[in-house]
Amino acid sequence: MSDLLEDDELTTALKKCPEWESEKKYIFRVFEFEEFMDGIDFVSTVAEIAEEAQHHPDISIKHTKVTLKVTTHDVGGVTDLDIQLAQRIDNLVD
């Protein structure tokens, strides 16, 4: 299990995935797509990555916008596992 990142560690770690923001005990990113089904396809691919990593984001879909929130529930905040998952997700779209 990973340890919680301290505030300064989180700030440094987020430089690896600059499109993500932190909010209390999680990091998040909003993705916008041209069509609803593009977002659904994206979510399906994210689900495969998350299942492989055994680390699952909270997913919200609102028409063409998909919001992903990532946290390590076992420790109640952001860890290196979350940063790694965010980077893998970024590789899908960036």
Residue frames as a rotation matrix with the C-alpha (Angstrom) as fourth column:
MET 1
0.579 0.815 0.000 0.00
0.815 -0.579 0.000 0.00
0.000 0.000 -1.000 0.00
SER 2
-0.225 -0.633 0.740 1.24
0.593 -0.692 -0.412 3.49
0.773 0.346 0.531 -0.81
ASP 3
-0.424 -0.003 -0.906 1.62
0.822 -0.422 -0.383 6.27
-0.381 -0.907 0.181 1.73
LEU 4
0.720 0.691 -0.066 -0.35
0.639 -0.696 -0.327 9.49
-0.272 0.194 -0.943 1.58
LEU 5
-0.175 -0.735 0.655 1.40
0.818 -0.478 -0.318 12.27
0.547 0.480 0.686 -0.27
GLU 6
-0.188 0.023 -0.982 2.08
0.705 -0.693 -0.151 15.38
-0.684 -0.721 0.114 1.79
ASP 7
0.729 0.581 -0.362 0.97
0.223 -0.701 -0.677 18.70
-0.647 0.414 -0.641 0.26
ASP 8
0.213 -0.725 -0.655 4.42
-0.748 -0.552 0.368 19.54
-0.629 0.412 -0.660 -1.13
GLU 9
-0.702 -0.427 0.570 4.84
-0.049 0.827 0.560 15.99
-0.711 0.365 -0.602 -2.49
LEU 10
0.132 0.855 0.502 1.43
0.704 0.275 -0.655 16.21
-0.698 0.440 -0.565 -4.16
THR 11
0.699 0.069 -0.712 2.30
-0.277 -0.892 -0.358 19.55
-0.659 0.448 -0.604 -5.77
THR 12
-0.329 -0.906 -0.264 5.49
-0.734 0.070 0.676 18.04
-0.594 0.417 -0.688 -7.17
ALA 13
-0.626 0.123 0.770 3.75
0.293 0.952 0.086 14.83
-0.723 0.280 -0.632 -8.28
LEU 14
0.443 0.895 0.038 1.02
0.423 -0.172 -0.890 16.76
-0.790 0.411 -0.455 -10.13
LYS 15
0.090 -0.501 -0.861 3.71
-0.707 -0.641 0.299 18.24
-0.701 0.582 -0.411 -12.38
LYS 16
-0.854 -0.369 0.366 3.77
-0.081 0.790 0.608 14.77
-0.513 0.489 -0.705 -13.98
CYS 17
-0.443 0.795 0.415 0.09
0.884 0.309 0.351 15.15
0.151 0.523 -0.839 -14.90
PRO 18
-0.958 -0.162 -0.235 -0.52
0.222 -0.940 -0.259 18.92
-0.179 -0.301 0.937 -15.09
GLU 19
-0.578 0.810 0.101 -4.12
-0.253 -0.296 0.921 18.69
0.776 0.506 0.376 -16.36
TRP 20
0.061 0.562 -0.825 -5.18
0.694 0.570 0.439 17.16
0.717 -0.599 -0.356 -13.03
GLU 21
-0.161 -0.018 0.987 -6.20
-0.516 -0.851 -0.099 19.23
0.842 -0.525 0.128 -10.02
SER 22
-0.746 -0.094 -0.660 -6.30
0.455 0.651 -0.607 18.37
0.486 -0.753 -0.443 -6.35
GLU 23
-0.065 0.787 0.613 -9.32
-0.573 -0.533 0.623 18.77
0.817 -0.311 0.486 -4.11
LYS 24
0.448 0.207 0.870 -9.04
-0.891 0.176 0.418 17.71
-0.067 -0.962 0.263 -0.48
LYS 25
0.030 -0.415 0.909 -8.54
-0.488 0.788 0.376 13.94
-0.872 -0.456 -0.179 -0.60
TYR 26
0.369 0.094 0.925 -8.54
0.625 0.711 -0.322 13.26
-0.688 0.697 0.203 -4.34
ILE 27
-0.702 -0.468 -0.536 -7.28
-0.160 -0.630 0.760 14.44
-0.694 0.619 0.368 -7.71
PHE 28
0.259 0.863 0.434 -9.57
0.455 0.288 -0.843 15.02
-0.852 0.416 -0.318 -10.64
ARG 29
-0.862 -0.396 -0.315 -9.68
-0.095 -0.485 0.869 15.89
-0.497 0.780 0.381 -14.32
VAL 30
0.303 0.952 -0.050 -12.55
-0.092 -0.023 -0.995 16.79
-0.948 0.306 0.081 -16.63
PHE 31
-0.818 -0.469 0.334 -12.38
0.236 0.255 0.938 15.43
-0.525 0.846 -0.098 -20.17
GLU 32
0.123 0.871 -0.475 -14.59
-0.400 -0.395 -0.827 16.85
-0.908 0.291 0.300 -22.91
PHE 33
-0.650 -0.261 0.713 -15.45
0.415 0.665 0.621 14.99
-0.637 0.700 -0.324 -26.10
GLU 34
-0.915 0.294 -0.277 -17.12
-0.398 -0.537 0.744 15.87
0.070 0.791 0.608 -29.38
GLU 35
-0.078 0.892 -0.445 -19.83
-0.528 0.341 0.778 13.23
0.845 0.296 0.445 -29.03
PHE 36
0.462 0.378 0.802 -21.42
-0.886 0.240 0.397 11.35
-0.043 -0.894 0.446 -26.14
MET 37
0.999 -0.015 -0.046 -20.24
0.010 0.994 -0.110 7.99
0.048 0.109 0.993 -27.47
ASP 38
0.239 -0.967 0.092 -16.62
-0.051 -0.107 -0.993 9.23
0.970 0.233 -0.075 -27.61
GLY 39
-0.150 -0.220 0.964 -16.83
-0.918 -0.331 -0.218 9.76
0.367 -0.918 -0.152 -23.85
ILE 40
0.747 0.487 0.453 -18.36
-0.614 0.766 0.190 6.34
-0.254 -0.420 0.871 -23.35
ASP 41
0.794 -0.533 -0.293 -15.56
0.172 0.659 -0.732 4.73
0.583 0.531 0.615 -25.38
PHE 42
-0.112 -0.839 0.532 -13.03
-0.437 -0.440 -0.785 6.64
0.893 -0.320 -0.317 -23.26
VAL 43
0.169 0.261 0.950 -14.67
-0.985 0.073 0.155 5.42
-0.028 -0.963 0.270 -20.04
SER 44
0.978 0.202 -0.049 -14.54
-0.207 0.972 -0.110 1.85
0.025 0.118 0.993 -21.30
THR 45
0.385 -0.912 -0.138 -10.80
0.194 0.226 -0.955 2.14
0.902 0.341 0.264 -21.94
VAL 46
-0.211 -0.395 0.894 -10.26
-0.767 -0.499 -0.402 3.79
0.605 -0.771 -0.198 -18.54
ALA 47
0.636 0.534 0.556 -12.14
-0.764 0.538 0.356 0.89
-0.109 -0.652 0.751 -16.95
GLU 48
0.867 -0.373 -0.331 -9.75
0.187 0.859 -0.477 -1.60
0.462 0.351 0.814 -18.57
ILE 49
-0.100 -0.943 0.318 -6.71
-0.073 -0.312 -0.947 0.32
0.992 -0.118 -0.038 -17.29
ALA 50
-0.050 0.159 0.986 -8.22
-0.940 -0.340 0.007 0.64
0.336 -0.927 0.166 -13.82
GLU 51
0.899 0.419 0.125 -9.07
-0.437 0.858 0.270 -3.04
0.006 -0.297 0.955 -13.65
GLU 52
0.545 -0.781 -0.304 -5.55
0.302 0.521 -0.798 -3.99
0.782 0.343 0.520 -14.71
ALA 53
-0.409 -0.722 0.558 -4.12
-0.218 -0.516 -0.828 -1.68
0.886 -0.460 0.053 -12.03
GLN 54
-0.055 0.535 -0.843 -6.75
0.841 0.480 0.250 -2.76
0.538 -0.695 -0.476 -9.46
HIS 55
-0.674 -0.101 -0.732 -7.19
0.494 -0.798 -0.345 0.95
-0.549 -0.594 0.587 -8.74
HIS 56
-0.268 0.747 0.608 -10.53
0.940 0.064 0.335 2.42
0.212 0.661 -0.719 -9.78
PRO 57
-0.992 -0.068 0.109 -11.53
0.055 -0.992 -0.117 6.06
0.116 -0.110 0.987 -10.28
ASP 58
-0.160 0.966 -0.204 -14.90
0.459 -0.110 -0.881 7.57
-0.874 -0.235 -0.426 -9.52
ILE 59
-0.903 -0.128 0.410 -16.46
0.429 -0.210 0.878 8.38
-0.026 0.969 0.245 -12.89
SER 60
-0.068 0.881 -0.468 -19.13
0.242 -0.441 -0.864 10.97
-0.968 -0.172 -0.183 -13.67
ILE 61
-0.773 -0.100 0.626 -20.59
0.630 -0.009 0.777 11.33
-0.072 0.995 0.070 -17.17
LYS 62
0.070 0.777 -0.626 -22.58
0.265 -0.620 -0.739 14.42
-0.962 -0.114 -0.249 -18.17
HIS 63
0.909 0.373 -0.185 -23.31
-0.126 -0.179 -0.976 14.33
-0.397 0.911 -0.116 -21.89
THR 64
0.762 -0.648 -0.002 -19.90
0.156 0.187 -0.970 15.03
0.629 0.739 0.243 -23.52
LYS 65
0.067 -0.740 0.669 -17.99
-0.792 -0.447 -0.415 15.65
0.606 -0.502 -0.616 -20.28
VAL 66
0.618 -0.013 -0.786 -16.37
0.346 0.902 0.257 12.88
0.706 -0.431 0.562 -18.25
THR 67
0.331 -0.503 0.798 -14.98
-0.824 -0.567 -0.015 13.68
0.460 -0.653 -0.602 -14.81
LEU 68
0.375 -0.320 -0.870 -12.55
0.361 0.915 -0.180 11.26
0.854 -0.246 0.459 -13.19
LYS 69
0.503 -0.251 0.827 -11.73
-0.807 -0.481 0.344 11.47
0.311 -0.840 -0.444 -9.48
VAL 70
0.324 -0.510 -0.797 -8.89
0.162 0.860 -0.484 9.36
0.932 0.028 0.361 -8.16
THR 71
0.212 -0.285 0.935 -8.03
-0.936 -0.333 0.110 8.62
0.280 -0.899 -0.338 -4.55
THR 72
-0.570 -0.352 -0.743 -6.66
-0.065 0.920 -0.387 5.76
0.819 -0.172 -0.547 -2.51
HIS 73
0.363 0.886 0.289 -9.65
-0.408 -0.127 0.904 4.95
0.838 -0.446 0.316 -0.33
ASP 74
0.494 -0.189 -0.849 -7.68
0.602 0.778 0.178 2.64
0.627 -0.599 0.498 1.98
VAL 75
-0.414 -0.736 -0.535 -5.56
0.908 -0.295 -0.296 5.51
0.060 -0.609 0.791 3.25
GLY 76
0.408 0.771 -0.489 -8.04
0.800 -0.560 -0.214 8.35
-0.439 -0.304 -0.845 2.74
GLY 77
0.531 -0.208 -0.821 -6.19
-0.280 -0.958 0.062 10.49
-0.800 0.197 -0.567 0.24
VAL 78
0.887 -0.219 -0.407 -3.81
-0.420 -0.011 -0.908 10.78
0.194 0.976 -0.101 -2.68
THR 79
0.429 -0.774 0.465 -0.87
-0.047 0.495 0.868 8.41
-0.902 -0.394 0.176 -3.07
ASP 80
-0.555 -0.718 -0.419 1.64
-0.549 -0.062 0.833 7.54
-0.624 0.693 -0.360 -5.78
LEU 81
-0.621 0.401 0.674 -0.90
0.576 0.816 0.044 4.98
-0.532 0.415 -0.738 -7.06
ASP 82
0.464 0.855 -0.233 -3.25
0.507 -0.472 -0.721 7.81
-0.726 0.217 -0.653 -7.94
ILE 83
0.206 -0.493 -0.845 -0.56
-0.598 -0.747 0.290 9.76
-0.774 0.446 -0.449 -9.77
GLN 84
-0.803 -0.533 0.266 0.44
-0.173 0.636 0.752 6.66
-0.570 0.558 -0.603 -11.72
LEU 85
-0.216 0.811 0.544 -3.17
0.802 0.465 -0.374 6.01
-0.556 0.355 -0.751 -12.74
ALA 86
0.597 0.414 -0.687 -3.62
0.057 -0.876 -0.479 9.65
-0.800 0.247 -0.547 -13.77
GLN 87
-0.271 -0.789 -0.552 -0.52
-0.649 -0.274 0.710 9.42
-0.711 0.550 -0.438 -15.96
ARG 88
-0.812 0.016 0.584 -1.78
0.321 0.847 0.423 6.24
-0.488 0.531 -0.693 -17.64
ILE 89
0.243 0.964 0.108 -5.14
0.747 -0.115 -0.655 7.90
-0.619 0.239 -0.748 -18.31
ASP 90
0.372 -0.177 -0.911 -3.41
-0.345 -0.938 0.041 10.98
-0.862 0.299 -0.410 -19.71
ASN 91
-0.698 -0.712 0.071 -1.60
-0.237 0.324 0.916 8.76
-0.675 0.623 -0.395 -22.19
LEU 92
-0.260 0.703 0.662 -5.00
0.787 0.551 -0.276 7.94
-0.559 0.449 -0.697 -23.72
VAL 93
0.674 0.727 0.131 -5.82
0.699 -0.570 -0.431 11.50
-0.239 0.382 -0.893 -24.67
ASP 94
0.696 -0.445 -0.563 -2.69
-0.284 -0.891 0.354 13.66
-0.659 -0.087 -0.747 -24.62
